[in-house]
Amino acid sequence: MTDLATRVLATLQKRRDVTAAPAARRYLCELLKCKDRPLRKAIEDLRAEGYPIIAHPKGGYYYSARPEDIRLLYDQCRARLVAHARTMKAFRGRVPLLPDEGQEVLDLLGETDEGGE
């Protein structure tokens, strides 16, 4: 975990479940003395490690272990995945190097064995 990710996590855990007043990105950047992109990367990395950093629908972030908040995060991630899958599908046929072999199974979580099964 990077130093910035550690500081982001500590800051958000202090504000645990503050859904009424999530920490705005601008506030976090000023507090942690970082730019926006590294902050978003740190949050992305924390989420990839399983930390429930929730993006509030009206803006800002907060840390929460409540099932309904984790479900919100899951739904947000799933929506992005579906949007990216649609984009990939749109590229098929426009880029001659991409084969059109029917339904494609993406092993996003590394759960299939080497044989592709």
MARLO-801058 format. One record per residue: residue in one letter; y, x, z of N, C-alpha, C in turn. Coordinates in steps of 0.001 Angstrom, whole numbers, padded with zeros to 6 digits, always signed. Layout:
<nodes>
AYXZYXZYXZ...
</nodes>
This chain:
<nodes>
M-001174+000857+000000+000000+000000+000000+001236+000902+000000T+002182+000587-000855+003407+001384-000931+004289+001132+000289D+005242+002041+000486+006186+001888+001596+006967+000580+001438L+007397+000286+000212+008154-000942-000007+007302-002170+000298A+006051-002172-000149+005165-003307+000126+004982-003488+001633T+004848-002388+002360+004704-002457+003815+005939-003088+004448R+007122-002703+003965+008372-003247+004519+008553-004718+004140V+008181-005070+002902+008260-006475+002488+007353-007326+003373L+006127-006879+003554+005174-007622+004373+005678-007783+005802A+006168-006715+006390+006680-006785+007765+007844-007754+007866T+008736-007716+006888+009903-008609+006897+009471-010065+006789L+008566-010349+005865+008144-011732+005666+007279-012231+006821Q+006493-011365+007424+005682-011794+008572+006557-012136+009776K+007695-011484+009896+008639-011825+010974+009197-013222+010767R+009265-013651+009517+009814-014967+009173+008701-015963+008891R+007533-015717+009445+006318-016502+009181+006567-018008+009190D+006039-018655+008128+006096-020115+007985+007500-020693+008053V+008474-019935+007607+009838-020441+007591+010064-021091+006226T+009366-022201+006003+009438-022836+004687+010787-023492+004445A+011498-023819+005493+012807-024451+005318+013842-023425+004864A+013631-022155+005179+014580-021109+004808+013834-019860+004349P+013210-019923+003176+012505-018742+002684+013489-017609+002387A+013003-016397+002373+013848-015231+002112+014104-015111+000616A+015355-015224+000230+015734-015104-001178+015523-013674-001658R+015230-013523-002941+015029-012187-003502+016259-011316-003302R+017424-011868-003537+018663-011083-003384+018802-010587-001945Y+018500-011462-000987+018551-011077+000427+017560-009956+000712L+016319-010099+000226+015303-009072+000450+015702-007742-000186C+016251-007798-001380+016688-006569-002049+017781-005861-001242E+018742-006622-000741+019811-006031+000061+019257-005471+001370L+018417-006244+002037+017857-005833+003326+016984-004581+003189L+016154-004559+002141+015199-003465+001959+015736-002346+001076K+016974-002525+000602+017635-001523-000234+016777-001134-001443C+016433-002161-002210+015634-001940-003422+016153-002851-004525K+015709-002588-005713+016064-003441-006854+015069-004585-006967D+015422-005572-007807+014624-006784-007944+013213-006507-008466R+013087-005725-009526+011762-005503-010132+010787-004825-009174P+011174-003756-008467+010237-003178-007494+009849-004161-006386L+010786-005034-005997+010474-006048-004983+009400-006993-005511R+009579-007493-006741+008599-008410-007317+007247-007728-007495K+007247-006446-007854+005994-005690-007993+005306-005548-006638A+006077-005283-005594+005491-005160-004246+004862-006477-003823I+005529-007589-004120+004990-008907-003773+003717-009179-004581E+003738-008832-005853+002547-008992-006702+001379-008176-006141D+001661-006934-005739+000614-006070-005179+000078-006628-003866L+000963-007132-003011+000523-007722-001744-000377-008926-001986R+000005-009759-002932-000829-010929-003258-002189-010485-003768A-002206-009425-004591-003474-008918-005126-004376-008386-004011E-003781-007996-002891-004558-007543-001734-004921-008700-000806G-004491-009908-001166-004879-011085-000392-003850-011577+000608Y-002663-010993+000614-001627-011467+001532-000982-012725+000956P-000913-013792+001731-000364-015054+001223+001165-015074+001230I+001740-014429+000218+003192-014441+000035+003484-015614-000898I+004140-016628-000369+004348-017877-001092+005741-017895-001712A+005825-018313-002963+007116-018531-003616+007494-019992-003386H+008587-020190-002694+009041-021557-002423+009511-022192-003726P+009185-023466-003959+009593-024129-005209+011101-024094-005470K+011907-023998-004404+013368-023959-004574+013913-022541-004546G+013019-021550-004518+013440-020152-004536+013166-019457-003218G+012913-018175-003295+012664-017372-002116+011178-017262-001796Y+010874-016381-000850+009493-016109-000462+009308-016293+001037Y+008078-016602+001417+007716-016625+002828+006233-016316+002960Y+005852-015870+004155+004465-015538+004459+003868-016729+005192S+002688-017140+004760+002057-018278+005416+000546-018205+005260A-000145-018611+006294-001599-018701+006229-002046-020161+006279R-001101-021093+006154-001453-022512+006170-002196-022865+004890P-003289-023620+005000-004084-023961+003813-003266-024612+002696E-002336-025487+003034-001552-026153+001984-000641-025174+001251D-000161-024143+001941+000668-023133+001286-000173-022224+000397I-001353-021861+000891-002239-021032+000085-002676-021806-001159R-002875-023094-001022-003213-023932-002183-002064-023936-003194L-000822-023997-002695+000349-023933-003573+000353-022617-004344L+000107-021509-003655+000056-020203-004303-001064-020165-005343Y-002230-020684-004973-003366-020740-005899-002992-021536-007156D-002378-022686-006966-001990-023526-008103-000964-022819-008990Q-000025-022096-008370+000970-021350-009148+000287-020265-009991C-000642-019543-009372-001362-018483-010094-002194-019068-011235R-002853-020185-010964-003683-020827-011982-002834-021296-013162A-001661-021861-012884-000774-022325-013949-000347-021159-014842R-000064-020022-014231+000299-018848-015030-000865-018372-015875L-002057-018380-015303-003255-017965-016028-003488-018871-017235V-003352-020159-017045-003540-021115-018141-002480-020886-019220A-001250-020639-018810-000178-020394-019779-000469-019133-020589H-000950-018092-019928-001288-016864-020648-002476-017085-021584A-003444-017877-021173-004595-018176-022035-004143-018922-023289R-003197-019830-023130-002666-020555-024306-001957-019598-025252T-001221-018654-024682-000537-017663-025513-001550-016814-026276M-002622-016397-025590-003661-015611-026252-004291-016403-027387K-004518-017681-027154-005118-018532-028181-004190-018634-029390A-002891-018707-029140-001924-018814-030237-001909-017550-031093F-002176-016402-030477-002211-015151-031231-003432-015044-032124R-004494-015702-031734-005723-015650-032528-005416-016245-033902G-005785-015588-034921-005492-016069-036274-004198-015482-036817R-003287-015091-035954-002047-014449-036398-002196-012932-036435V-003124-012443-035656-003366-011005-035604-004755-010765-036192P-004843-010130-037351-006126-009999-038038-007179-009197-037268L-006785-008393-036304-007751-007587-035566-008482-008379-034491L-007999-009569-034167-008649-010374-033144-009687-011280-033777P-010945-011130-033397-011990-011975-033993-011889-013407-033474D-012256-014341-034324-012323-015739-033906-013788-016072-033718E-014271-015875-032502-015688-016040-032210-015962-017257-031353G-015100-018233-031399-015297-019420-030574-014741-019218-029175Q-015356-019850-028217-014874-019784-026847-015046-018371-026295E-014008-017888-025666-014041-016550-025098-014100-016646-023579V-014964-015869-022978-015072-015830-021524-014387-014561-021059L-013377-014716-020241-012647-013574-019717-013143-013269-018312D-013621-012068-018124-014110-011647-016817-012931-011109-016014L-012060-011995-015557-010831-011605-014887-011061-011035-013502L-012142-011403-012866-012384-010958-011508-013506-009934-011418G-014009-009482-012567-015064-008476-012569-016365-008972-011982E-016680-010248-012217-017857-010852-011605-019085-010875-012501T-018955-010487-013763-020136-010460-014629-020677-009051-014687D-021945-008945-015033-022536-007606-015120-022158-006967-016454E-022510-005708-016619-022139-004935-017791-022626-005549-019093G-023698-006313-019068-024264-006881-020272-023491-008062-020807G-022427-008475-020116-021621-009595-020577-022207-010941-020247E-023166-010976-019361-023799-012261-018996-023111-012841-017792
</nodes>
